[in-house]
């Protein structure tokens, strides 16, 4: 009986370790792949990230509503999020509110993150806890007017794991947490995005180390969008930054991050993109 109890205990430990490893793998896949967090939160010195400084603070925006720099999200307790609780991190991703009550600037796409499953949220937090601390103080945000991230329709509530078994729903889920429509929807005259009428039409300008980049139309329009692109064309653009005619696409789209996505997930994203109504 004692021997059986020992074996059972060992199997329990092994199972727990396997589950923890799987959770970390999932978190890494989301943070360093689909969600491309490092694309904004890591310092850049053309043409690539500054070595050894991943996630320690990154791109800056100085626009009429605010002047902000992407935060240090390493485990440094003084300048990063090492002193935050798991609940603090989850609240920020769900609501855009820091533990000190300061809201995030609307450039952070929290309006897409309400859809994140509970298990994926746990995985994201678990992975963030493994990021080595880097001491780097970024400038405090300056808010010149009240702004709020627009909520993308359909992302208001967490998905269930069962929903991800459907390729169309999984494609929508992945495109949402990858915040594709945040960049591929033009800004309105008053700021923000009209996701109801303009989602995917492109035209959002991104000044940066790459010059000025303008997001393209990713709706199913055959004349202005990607309606006449093959599935391979679309996946090549997402992961390699090359359009169907062989032209190199500009940053800041995180091609290198999306290249880590599985073929099945990329296929699901394409399935969903095919359903985006055409916009001219």
C-alpha positions as a printed Julia matrix, in Angstrom:
280×3 Matrix{Float64}:
   0.0    0.0     0.0
   2.84   2.37    0.88
   4.55   1.62   -2.42
   1.35   2.32   -4.34
   0.91   5.58   -2.47
   4.44   6.64   -3.37
   3.87   5.78   -7.03
   0.6    7.69   -7.02
   2.33  10.71   -5.48
   5.1   10.58   -8.08
   2.6   10.35  -10.92
   0.74  13.32   -9.47
   3.95  15.36   -9.38
   4.81  14.4   -12.96
   1.3   15.27  -14.13
   1.45  18.61  -12.34
   4.83  19.39  -13.91
   3.53  18.49  -17.36
   0.52  20.74  -16.9
   2.72  23.62  -15.72
   5.05  23.15  -18.7
   2.1   23.1   -21.1
   0.75  26.29  -19.54
   4.11  28.05  -19.92
   4.38  26.87  -23.53
   0.92  28.25  -24.25
   1.75  31.54  -22.55
   4.99  31.88  -24.52
   3.13  31.11  -27.75
   0.61  33.86  -27.05
   2.92  36.56  -25.66
   5.83  36.1   -28.07
   3.72  35.01  -31.02
   0.04  35.72  -31.57
  -0.21  38.8   -29.33
   3.24  40.1   -30.38
   3.64  41.99  -27.11
   7.34  42.56  -27.68
   6.59  44.47  -30.86
   5.67  47.5   -28.75
   7.09  46.68  -25.33
  10.71  46.09  -26.41
  13.13  48.93  -27.25
  14.05  49.2   -30.9
  17.13  50.58  -32.55
  16.83  50.1   -36.3
  16.56  47.56  -37.69
  15.69  45.31  -34.75
  15.17  45.06  -31.01
  17.95  46.07  -28.63
  19.56  42.81  -27.49
  18.9   41.75  -23.92
  16.22  44.38  -23.3
  13.15  42.45  -24.4
   9.9   43.65  -22.8
  11.63  46.42  -20.8
   9.73  49.27  -22.47
   9.56  50.24  -26.09
   7.86  52.42  -28.64
   6.69  55.94  -27.83
   3.73  57.87  -29.16
   3.3   61.63  -28.93
  -0.09  62.42  -30.41
  -2.8   64.98  -29.55
  -4.54  62.81  -26.9
  -1.42  61.58  -25.1
   2.35  61.12  -24.94
   3.2   57.6   -23.76
   5.89  54.94  -23.94
   5.13  51.22  -23.91
   5.68  49.98  -20.37
   8.37  47.79  -18.9
   6.61  44.43  -18.46
   9.58  42.46  -17.16
   9.68  41.1   -13.62
  11.7   44.04  -12.29
   9.93  45.06   -9.07
  10.84  48.75   -9.27
  10.38  49.62  -12.93
   8.43  46.64  -14.28
   5.52  44.5   -13.11
   7.39  42.22  -10.71
   5.53  43.64   -7.71
   2.11  43.26   -9.32
  -0.22  40.44   -8.32
  -1.65  38.03  -10.87
  -4.99  39.76  -10.36
  -3.37  43.12  -11.14
  -2.07  41.85  -14.47
  -5.38  40.27  -15.42
  -7.28  43.43  -14.49
  -5.01  45.52  -16.67
  -5.52  43.22  -19.64
  -9.28  43.08  -19.12
  -9.93  46.72  -18.23
  -6.88  48.79  -19.13
  -6.42  49.96  -15.54
  -3.07  49.88  -13.72
  -2.93  48.88  -10.03
  -2.39  52.55   -9.07
  -5.63  53.53  -10.79
  -3.98  55.12  -13.83
  -5.6   54.06  -17.1
  -3.62  52.89  -20.1
  -3.54  55.02  -23.21
  -5.9   53.91  -25.96
  -2.93  52.7   -28.01
  -2.94  49.54  -25.85
  -5.55  47.26  -27.46
  -7.33  46.15  -24.29
 -10.59  46.56  -26.17
  -9.75  43.26  -27.87
  -8.6   41.32  -24.81
 -11.99  40.73  -23.18
 -12.28  37.62  -25.35
  -9.22  35.91  -23.84
 -10.18  32.57  -22.29
  -9.58  32.16  -18.57
  -7.03  29.42  -19.2
  -5.16  31.54  -21.74
  -5.14  34.45  -19.3
  -3.57  32.18  -16.69
  -1.01  31.05  -19.25
  -0.15  34.64  -20.21
   0.44  35.58  -16.58
   2.48  32.43  -15.95
   4.76  33.26  -18.88
   5.12  36.92  -17.92
   6.39  35.72  -14.53
   9.33  34.02  -16.29
  10.58  37.15  -18.05
  13.85  38.16  -16.47
  13.82  41.51  -14.65
  15.36  44.41  -16.54
  15.68  47.74  -14.74
  14.44  50.41  -17.11
  12.27  53.37  -16.14
  10.05  54.61  -18.93
   8.57  58.13  -18.9
   5.3   58.56  -17.04
   2.3   58.87  -19.37
   0.95  62.31  -20.19
  -2.78  62.49  -20.94
  -4.02  65.59  -22.7
  -7.61  64.46  -23.05
  -9.74  61.49  -22.03
  -9.46  58.53  -24.38
 -10.69  54.98  -24.26
  -9.88  51.86  -26.25
 -12.84  50.91  -28.42
 -14.18  47.44  -27.79
 -14.13  45.29  -30.9
 -17.58  43.76  -31.43
 -17.69  40.14  -30.3
 -14.79  40.38  -27.85
 -16.74  41.6   -24.84
 -16.73  38.28  -22.95
 -14.12  35.51  -22.54
 -14.42  32.68  -25.02
 -14.74  29.12  -23.78
 -12.19  26.5   -24.71
 -14.92  24.64  -26.59
 -15.43  27.63  -28.89
 -11.84  27.32  -30.09
 -12.62  23.94  -31.63
 -14.51  25.74  -34.39
 -11.99  27.04  -37.0
 -14.02  30.18  -37.73
 -14.37  31.08  -34.07
 -10.73  30.26  -33.42
  -9.71  32.49  -36.32
 -11.75  35.36  -34.9
 -10.26  34.72  -31.46
  -6.68  34.73  -32.72
  -7.18  37.79  -34.93
  -8.75  39.57  -31.95
  -6.02  38.88  -29.41
  -3.53  39.69  -32.17
  -5.51  42.97  -32.44
  -5.44  42.95  -36.26
  -8.35  45.35  -36.6
  -6.78  47.85  -34.19
  -4.22  48.69  -36.88
  -6.17  47.83  -40.01
  -9.12  50.1   -39.24
  -8.75  53.83  -40.02
  -9.02  56.45  -37.31
 -12.12  58.58  -37.19
 -11.9   62.37  -37.27
 -12.47  62.46  -33.52
 -10.0   59.66  -32.78
 -10.67  56.0   -32.17
 -12.1   53.55  -34.67
 -15.47  52.83  -36.21
 -15.3   49.05  -36.02
 -18.93  48.69  -37.03
 -18.6   50.37  -40.41
 -14.88  50.52  -41.19
 -13.26  47.39  -39.74
 -10.39  46.23  -41.92
 -10.46  49.08  -44.44
  -6.89  50.11  -43.66
  -5.46  53.61  -43.93
  -4.09  53.92  -40.37
  -0.71  55.75  -40.48
   2.26  54.59  -38.39
   5.28  56.9   -38.25
   8.38  55.31  -36.76
  11.95  54.15  -37.41
  10.66  52.61  -40.64
   9.4   55.98  -41.97
   5.64  56.2   -42.39
   3.71  52.99  -42.84
   0.02  52.87  -43.81
  -2.04  49.82  -42.92
  -3.64  48.09  -45.87
  -7.18  46.97  -46.53
  -7.61  43.38  -45.27
 -11.31  43.01  -46.05
 -12.61  40.56  -48.64
 -12.79  43.28  -51.3
 -11.26  41.95  -54.51
 -10.22  45.39  -55.72
  -9.01  47.15  -52.56
  -8.53  44.29  -50.11
  -7.3   40.7   -50.11
 -10.34  39.05  -51.66
  -8.39  37.83  -54.69
  -5.38  36.65  -52.67
  -4.81  32.92  -52.2
  -4.66  31.44  -48.72
  -0.91  31.04  -49.18
  -0.59  34.72  -50.2
  -2.33  35.81  -47.02
  -0.27  33.58  -44.74
   2.94  34.68  -46.46
   2.02  38.33  -45.86
   1.22  37.69  -42.2
   4.37  35.72  -41.41
   6.94  37.02  -43.9
   5.82  40.56  -44.69
   5.61  39.91  -48.43
   2.47  40.72  -50.42
   1.04  38.6   -53.23
   3.06  40.53  -55.83
   6.33  39.98  -54.0
   6.58  43.47  -52.51
   8.09  43.8   -49.04
   5.66  45.17  -46.47
   6.77  47.72  -43.88
   6.71  47.41  -40.1
   5.28  47.86  -37.51
   3.26  44.72  -38.23
   4.94  41.94  -36.23
   5.66  39.49  -39.02
   8.41  37.74  -37.04
   6.02  37.16  -34.15
   3.24  35.8   -36.35
   5.76  33.46  -37.99
   5.7   31.47  -34.72
   2.02  30.61  -35.2
   1.05  27.07  -36.09
  -0.24  26.25  -39.55
  -3.61  25.31  -38.06
  -3.93  28.69  -36.34
  -2.89  30.58  -39.47
  -5.44  28.6   -41.46
  -8.11  29.55  -38.92
  -7.21  33.24  -39.21
  -7.56  33.02  -43.0
 -10.94  31.3   -42.63
 -12.13  34.25  -40.54
 -10.58  36.92  -42.8
 -12.59  35.5   -45.71
 -15.75  36.49  -43.81
 -14.81  40.16  -43.29
 -17.26  42.21  -45.37
 -15.61  44.05  -48.29
 -14.8   47.72  -47.8
 -13.66  49.89  -50.69
